[in-house]
């Protein structure tokens, strides 16, 4: 919710590029719910313990999403000042 709050604050300041970046972060963190379910099955089998896999996955699920979206945001800022790759 924090990332969405920051995104709303940025758009209220009419800072569209910052708003876009914060909304991307918000989306990536929200998608962690999906990522958790994708990781949980294979890790449950690998660990042989559902509870251990769930604890591990609960922390792991948001890290790759946020890392990937940060790379996307940074690559867009390098390629163009508007934040869009054209």
C-alpha positions as CSV (number, residue, x, y, z in Angstrom):
1,X,0.0,0.0,0.0
2,X,2.9,2.3,0.6
3,X,4.1,2.2,-3.0
4,X,0.6,3.0,-4.2
5,X,0.3,5.9,-1.8
6,X,3.6,7.3,-3.1
7,X,2.3,6.9,-6.6
8,X,-0.8,8.8,-5.8
9,X,1.1,11.5,-4.1
10,X,3.4,11.8,-7.2
11,X,0.5,12.1,-9.6
12,X,-1.1,14.8,-7.4
13,X,2.1,16.7,-7.8
14,X,1.7,16.1,-11.6
15,X,5.0,14.2,-11.7
16,X,4.0,11.6,-14.2
17,X,7.4,9.9,-14.6
18,X,7.7,9.4,-10.9
19,X,4.1,8.2,-10.7
20,X,4.7,5.7,-13.4
21,X,7.7,4.3,-11.7
22,X,6.0,4.0,-8.3
23,X,3.0,2.3,-10.0
24,X,5.3,-0.2,-11.6
25,X,6.8,-1.0,-8.2
26,X,3.3,-1.3,-6.7
27,X,2.3,-3.7,-9.5
28,X,5.5,-5.8,-9.0
29,X,4.9,-6.1,-5.2
30,X,1.2,-6.9,-5.8
31,X,2.3,-9.6,-8.2
32,X,4.2,-11.2,-5.3
33,X,0.9,-13.0,-4.4
34,X,1.1,-14.8,-7.8
35,X,4.8,-15.4,-7.5
36,X,4.4,-17.0,-4.1
37,X,2.0,-19.6,-5.5
38,X,4.4,-20.3,-8.4
39,X,7.3,-20.9,-6.1
40,X,5.5,-22.7,-3.3
41,X,4.8,-26.0,-5.1
42,X,8.4,-26.7,-6.4
43,X,10.0,-25.5,-3.1
44,X,7.6,-27.7,-1.1
45,X,8.9,-30.6,-3.0
46,X,12.5,-29.5,-2.8
47,X,12.4,-28.9,1.0
48,X,10.1,-31.8,1.7
49,X,8.2,-29.6,4.2
50,X,5.3,-27.3,3.2
51,X,5.6,-25.0,6.3
52,X,9.3,-24.4,5.7
53,X,8.8,-23.8,2.0
54,X,6.0,-21.4,2.8
55,X,8.1,-19.4,5.3
56,X,10.9,-19.2,2.8
57,X,8.7,-18.4,-0.1
58,X,6.8,-15.6,1.8
59,X,10.0,-13.7,1.9
60,X,11.4,-14.8,-1.5
61,X,8.3,-14.0,-3.6
62,X,8.7,-10.2,-3.7
63,X,12.5,-9.9,-4.1
64,X,12.8,-11.0,-7.8
65,X,9.7,-9.0,-8.8
66,X,11.1,-5.8,-7.2
67,X,14.6,-6.4,-8.6
68,X,13.3,-6.9,-12.1
69,X,11.1,-3.9,-12.1
70,X,13.9,-1.8,-10.7
71,X,16.1,-2.9,-13.6
72,X,13.2,-2.0,-16.0
73,X,12.8,1.5,-14.4
74,X,16.5,2.2,-14.6
75,X,16.9,1.0,-18.2
76,X,14.0,3.2,-19.2
77,X,15.5,6.3,-17.5
78,X,18.8,5.7,-19.3
79,X,17.1,5.3,-22.7
80,X,14.8,8.3,-22.5
81,X,13.8,11.1,-20.3
82,X,10.1,10.3,-20.6
83,X,10.5,6.9,-19.1
84,X,9.2,5.2,-22.3
85,X,11.3,3.1,-24.7
86,X,10.3,4.1,-28.1
